[in-house]
Amino acid sequence: MTRLFLLDYGAGNVRSLANSLTALGYEFEWIKSVDDFHKADKLIFPGVGAFGGAMETLQKSGLTAPLRGYINSGKPYFGICIGMQVLFASSTENPEIEGLGIIPTPIEKFDPLPDRPVPHMGWNGVQFVDEENKDREASQTGLSEDLNYYFVHSYRAAYDPSPSNPSSSWAHSVTQYGQALFLATVRKGNVFACQFHPEKSGPAGLQLLKAWLDAPISAVNASGPVQNPTKPLLPKPRDGFTKRIIACLDVRSNDAGDLVVTKGDQYQVREKAPSSSDTTQVSTSGAVRNLGKPLDLTTRYYTEGADEICMLNITSFRSSPLSDQPMLAMTSAACARIHVPLTIGGGIRDLEEPDGTKQSALEVAGAYFRAGADKVSIGGDAVTAVEQLLERKAKGGRALTGLTSIETIARPYGSQAVVVSIDPLKKYVDESWEFGPVPPEDELIHAETALSPLPSEKGTSKKWTYLCTMHGGRTVRALTALQLARGVEELGAGELLVNCIDRDGQGNGYDLDLLLQIRRNVNIPVVASSGAGAPQHFVDVFEKTGVESALAAGIFHRSQVDISDVKAALEAAGIPVRKV
């Protein structure tokens, strides 16, 4: 019997891979000591986070030499994300730390791209380097040029096909992001590794895993090294990067203590009394609006083709998320059923539990990562962090302290693991604006030049800005959405979830003005939220703002719009989407 082992270096979500292996029907063991490397017939090294953190942890645990020895022994090795990057000599992410050196070239950060933010986060295609034998490679590895895979990284191994480049013989497939080609997979002898996450790539990723798991050990070296192509691959006019459709679930406990998915208008989630003229409706006035069970809806959206799932714990247990065993259990159960990225939000901050125990934001986030989450969403805590950041800058002090929740989580898990959720409120401004001086002109949108000005404002000189809020929109701060977006990017966030309280639950479309302003002024991915009511709204937000993904909740929960309808509309408009 083949013994399969997983190496967990302690700073990434490996639960998703474990769930995928279980779903495929495979048993596995964890590497717990140096001796386990000798017991393994096959080894998988998955991981997210920083290159330096991974290598330092391996060194401190005494696992570096045994891991290198296992790879050199000729037994099958499968590296995922960090598990691929550590094969290289070094990384510009942490240039002072050496990698395993199996592939003697460096990992480097993406060059600045005008239309492609970093991290490279989302679904993209692959192309085999050896085009003449791509059918053979597809058959042996389960990799397909017709499918999309989920990437989330800021550093990559550049594709350099020149024979003088020592990594060229490892190049198996490449991915294009903007006009940059980088290695999506490497393959040579007993080593196979991928930059993307197969455990988060839906059926396409499970197919890849299954092909490697099913391959007999004796067949590992059958194909030999990858052949250098006679005609090196060149970037295509358009890359295979797709727009993401995210299903969001606002989760809270109802008055009976059960977790339910709810949805509000401007964040009001309790039912209103029926109108006096409607005598047929049973009154549920005051009850928490219940649109379904979180686990049922999560599973449904995965099956229907959602590219990501987001679960936000909107009210209950926000003061004690580590005591919130139902939400942690829900995260674990959801992760076992879905094989796309899962974001969890609500209460991710430094806090004190009811019993007086102090918990750091890193500990809170870590609990959800261990339960299966891939990203955590930070809300109100980010507002406070940026206010303090701007105050330090105004006084000429040090901008970054390393102590904010964003910084402490991003350091070990990587910026891609930290999403900041912004809840702006549209605010008209004039000379007597109650929050102090009118913000700079570049942080305002003029009605006469806005993408979609309100009809009553055409031809006027009115100006407005977007003020950040906290506590579900109940607390308005003297901080603009653009200030917050720029500030959290500086602190190390990897993605922005941009809501708009004015649009929430209205079904009239996204706030294109707000989203265009944010998209033009940050270099990290942006998720559009609040206001979707029809498939055309998704087309509009992608065509007119350039955001990377769009999120919806109520229209999916109530089956007013299906995810397949959204993707069909996007395809018809020529906007690339992942096909299931």
N, C-alpha and C positions, 0 to 999 in steps of 0.2 A: 504494500500500500504506500502510495506517494505521500510524504509528509510535507505539508505546506506550512510555512511560517511567515508571519508578518512582523516587520520591525517598526516599532513605535518609538520615535526618538523623543516624544514627550511634549511637542509644541505644535501640534496640528490636529485636525479632525480626522481620525482614522476610523471612527465609528461608521461613517458612510461606506467605506470600503468593506469593512466587516459585514455590514448589512447586505451589500451587493453579493459578496461571496456566499452568504447564507441563502440569499434569494436564488442563487444559481445552483444551490445544493452541495456546496463544497465545505468540508471541515478544514479548520486551520488551527494553528497554535501561535502563541506570541513568543517572540524572542525575549527571554527573561534573563539569560546569562550568556557568557561567552561560549559555553559548551553547546548551546542550542544551535549555533551555526553548523556544527558538525552533524547534528541530527537532521537538518533541513535537506530535503530533496529539491525543493523550490522555495524561493524567497521573494517576497514583495516588500519594497520600501516605499510607502506612500508619505505624503506630507505637504503641508503648506507652511508659510512663514519665511523667515530670513535665512539666507545661505549660511551666514556666520553663526547664527544661533543653532542651526542644525549640526554644523561641524563641531562647534564647541561642546554641544551636548554629547555627541558621539565620542569625542576625545575624553571628556570627563568621566564618561561611563565605561571607558576602556573598550569601546566597540569599533573604533576606527580600523585597527589592524585586523581583527577577526572579519570585519565586513569586506575589507580589501582582499583578505585571504579567501573568503568564500567566492567572491567574483572571479578571482584568478584560478580557482579550482576547476572551473568549467561547468559548474552546476547552474541551472537556470536562475536568472536574476531579472526582476521586473521592477523598474523604478518609475515612480509617478511624481511629477512636478519637482519638488525638492529632491526626491529620489532619483530623478534624472540629473538635476543640476550638480549634485555632489559628485557625480562621476567626472566632472571637469576639473581642470587644474586650479581654477580660482574664480572669483566673481568680483566685479567692480562694486557690488553691494557692500562687501566687506573685504577689501583688497589685501588686508593684512593676514587673512586666514586662508590657508591652503585647503583645496578640495582633495578628493581621493586621487586625482591625477590619472585615472584610467583613460580619459580622453584629454590629451595634453594641450588644450586651448581654453581660453577664458569664457565665462558667462558675462555678458555686458548688458547695461540698461538700454531700453529702447531709445533711439534718437527721438528728439522732439518732432512730432508730426502735426501738421497744420489742421488736419481733420480727424485725427485719431487720438483720443486721450489715453493717458497711461495711469493706472494699469490697463493692459489689454484684458478686458473683462467681457466675456460673452461667448457666443457660439460662432465657430469658424470652420472652414473646410481644410482639407489636407490634399497634397499632391505628391505622389511617389516620385522620388528622385530617379529611379531606374524605370523609365517609362516603358522600355522594351519588355520588362519582366513584371510589370505591375499586377498582372492577373495572378501570377504566382505569389507575389508578396501579399496581395489581398487575401488569397486563399489560405496562406500559412498564418497570417497575423490577425485576420478578421477586420482589418482596417479597410475603410471604403472611401473613395474619392467622391461618392455620391451622398455622403452623410456629413453631419456637422458634429463637432465635439466642443466641450466646454473648457475654455481657457480662463485663467485668472492669474496674471503675473505681470511684473514690471521689468523683469530681466529675462534675457533670452540668449540662446546660442545662435549667432548669426550663421546664415548659410553661405559658405565659401567653397565652391566646387573645385578650386584649383588643386592639382595633384600635390603641390608643395604644402598645402594645408593639412596638418596631421589628423584633423577631425573629418576630412572629406570622405574617408572610407567608412565612417560611421553613419553618414547621412542616409536616412531611410525615407523620410517624407518631410515636406516643408509646409509651412503655412504663411500666407501673405496677410500683412496688416498694414494698410496704406500701401506704400510702395516698398515696404521692407519684407524680405523673406528670411524666415528663421526656421530652425529645426523643430519640427513637431514631434518626430520620433527618431530615435537612433537604434541601430540594430547591428550587432556583430557577434558572431559566435554564440555564446550563451547569454549575452546581454541584450535585453530589449527594454527601452524606456520611452516615456512620452511626456511632453510638456503639459498636455491637457489632463483633465481628470476623467478617466473612463467611468468611475463610480458615480459621477455627476453628469454623465453624457447620455442618460436615458438608454433606450434599447441599443443604440449604436455603441455605447460604452460597454454594456453588458456583453454584446457580441464579441468585442475585442478581448475582454477578460476571459470569456469562455474559451476562445480559440487558444489562448496561451495556457490556460489551465488544462485543457484537453490534450495538448500536444505531448506526445511521449518524450521522456527525457532523452532518449537515444536520438531523437530527431532534431535536437536543439541546434547542432552544428551543421545540419544537412545543407543549408543554403549558402554557407560561407559568408564572407564579407560582402557588403553592398558594393556593386560595381560603379565606378565613376561614370557619369553619363557622357556620351560623345558630344551632346549639345547641352550645356548647362541650362538649368531652368532660369527663366527671366520673369520679372513681375508682370502680372496680367493688368490690363487697363482698369479692372475693378477687382478688388479682393472679395473673399467669400464671407466677410464679416456680416452677421445678420442682426437685425433689430430684435430685441427681446420683449416678449409679452409676459408680464408678471401678474399673477393672481395674489391679491392681498386679503388676509383674513384678520379682522379686528376681533380679538379674542378677549373675553372677560367672563367672570362668573355671574350668573344671574342671581336673583334673590334666594333661590333654593340652594345655591352653592355649586351648581353645575357649570362647566365651561361651555360657552356657546359662542358662535360667530354672530356678531352684531354689526350694525351699520347705522350711522346717524347722518343727519343733515346739519352741517356746521358743527359736527361732533356731539350732537344731542342724540343719545342712543336709547332713550326711553320712549315708549309709545305715547302718542297724544290721544286725547279723547276723540271718538268719532264725531263727525258733524251732527248737529241736531236733526238734520233732514235724512240722515242715513239710519233707518231703523232696523236694517238687516245685519249690520256689523256688530259682532260681540265685542264689548269694550274690554280692552286690555290696558287701559290708560295707566301709565306709571310703570308698567313692567319693562324690563330690559328687552329690547327688540331681538328676537331669536330667529336667525336665518339658517340655522343648521348646526350640525356637530362639526367641530374643527377637523377631526380625523377623516370624516366622510367627505367633506368638501376638499380637503387637501388631496386625498386619493383621486377624487373625481377630476380635479384640475390637472393633475399629473397625467392621467389617462387621456384627457382631452388635448394635451399638447402644450400646457403652460411651460415656458422656458425657465421660470423660477417661481418659487412660492415664498411669500412673506407673511409671517405671523406676528402680529403686534399685540402684546398684552397691554390693553389700553387703560385699564383701571385697577383691577384686583391685584393684590400682592405687589404693587409697585414699590411699596416701602420695604418689602422683604422678599425679593425674588428668589433667594436661595432657600427660603422656607416654602416656596411655592412648588411643592412636589407635584401637584397636578399638571402645572405648565411644563415642568421638566419632563415628566412622564409623557406628556403630549408631544413634546419635541422628539423624544426618543422613538415613540410609536410612529410618528409621521415620517421620520427619517428611514425607518425600516420599510416603509411602503413606497417611497418615492426615490427616484434616482436623478433628480435635478437639484440645483442649489436651493438651500433653505436659509432664510434670514429670520432672526428672532429679535424682537425689540420690546422695550418696556422695563424700566428700572435698571438699566445698565449704567451704573455709576457707583462711586464710593458711598457706602451707606452703613447704617447701624441697624441690626436686626432688633426685633422687639425685646429679645432677652439681653440686649446690651452688647452683643457680639458685633465687632466692626468687620465689615467686608469691603475689600477694594473692588473697583470696577473690573480689574483684571481677574479677580477670583470669580466674580459674577459671570463675566463673559466666558471664562474657562469652564464653568459648570455647564453652560449651554453648548459650548463646543464639544465637550465630552458626551453630551446627550445627543449630538448629531448635527447641530447647527453649523453652517459654513460661514455665516456673517452675522454680526450683531449690529443693531440699529440704535444709535444714540440720539436723543432728542434734546430735552431741556438742559441737560448737563453741558451740551455743546454750546448753547447760548451763553451760559455763564463763563465757560472757558474762553470764548472769543471776546466777551466783554472785558475780561481780565487781561487778555492778550493785548487788546487795543489800549487799555489803560497803561500797561507796562511800556508799550511802545511810545505813548505820548509823553511818558516821563523819561524816555531815553534808556529804559532798562532792557534786560535780556528778554527777547521775544518768547523763546521756548524754555519751559522749566523742566520738561520731562515728566511732570507729575499729573497732567490731565488724563482723563479716562481715555481720550483718543490716543495720546502718546503711549500710555502704558500698555494698551491692548495691541497697538500696531507694532510695537517693538518686537515682541516674540512671534506674533501671528501674521504680521505683514499688514500693510495699509489696505490691501484688498479685503481684509476681514472686517473692516470698520466702515459702516454706512452711517451718514449723518442725515437724520430726517428733519427737514426745515418746514415749519408751519407759518408761512407769512400771511399777513392781512393787508389788503390794499388800503392805502391811506393817502388822501389828498392833502397837499401841503400848500401853505401860503406864508406870508411874512410873520404871522402870529402863531406859527405851528407850536403846539404846546410842549413838544419834546425838545425844544432848543433850536439851534441854528438849522436852517434847511441843509440837507446833505449836499455834497458836491454834485455838479450837473451830471457827471458820468454815472451817478447812482440813481438818477431819475429817468423816467420815461415821459416824453412829451406826447400829449394826446394827438397832435397833428402828425407825428411821425411813428406812432405805435403801429404794430402789425394789425391789430384788431381793436381800434378804439371804440368805445361805446357810442352809439349813434348820437346821443345828446351832447357829446363832447367834441364832435367834429367842428373844426374851425375856431375852437376856443384856445385859450392859452393856459388852461389848467394843467397842473403837473401832479403826478402822484409818485409815491414810492411804495415799497412793500416792507412793512415792519414785522420783525420776528415776534412770535408769541411763544408762551410756555403754558403748561398745564391744560392741554387740549384747547388752546385758543383763549383761555380765560384771562391770561396775563399778557399784556402788550409791553414790549420792551423798546427802548430808543435805539434800536440796532436794525439796520436794513438787512434784507435777505442777501444782498450782494456782499455786504460786509461779513455776514456770517459764512457765506459760501467760500469767500476768499480766505477767511480766517481758519476754517476747519481744514481746508486744503493745506495751509501752512503747518497746521498741527499734525498732519499726517493721515487724514481720512482718505479712503480710497474711492468713495462713491457718495453721491448726493441723491437723496430722495426728496424731491421738491413738491410739497403739497401747496394748496392755496385754499384757505378757509372760506373765502368768498365763493369758490366753485364747488366745494365739497357737497356731494349728494345732489347737485343741481342737474346733471346730465346735459349740460349745454356746451360741453367741450372743455379742453384744458385751457389754462391761462397762457396763451402763446407769448404774450409780452413778457411775463415773468420768466418763462422758461428760456426764451431767446436771450434775455439779459444774462441769466446765469450761465447758459451754455457758452456764450461768447467770452466770458470772463474767468473761466476756470479751465484747468487742464486734466480734470478727472471725470469719469463717466457720470452722466446725469440721468436719473429716473424721473419721468413725468408722472405726476399723480394729481388726483382731484378733478372731477368734472366729466369724465368719459361717459357718454350715453349712447353712442352708436359707433359702428366700425369706421365710419368716415373720420371721426375724431382722432383715431389712431393714425390714419393716413395724414391728417393735417399736422399733427404734432411732430411727426417724423419729417415731413416735407418742409415745414416752415420754421423749425427750430433746430434740427440736427441732433436732438437728444438720442442717447443710445438705447433707451428702453422706455416702455410705458406701462403703467400699473393701473389696474381697476379692481373694484371690489363688488359693490352692490349690483351692478349690471350682470356680473357673473353669478353671484349668489342667487339672484331672482330669476336666472335664466332668460333675462331680457336680450342678452347677446351671448353667443357662444364663442369660445376662443377660436374655433375653426372659422367662424364668420369673420373675425378680426384678421386672421392670417390670409383668408381668401381675398379680402379687400386690399390688404397690403400687397399681395402678389399681383393683383390686377393693376395696382398703381406702380408696379415695377420696384417695390421695396423688398429687399431680400429678407426672408424669414426662415427659421428652421422647420424642416418638414419632419413629421413623425412617421 
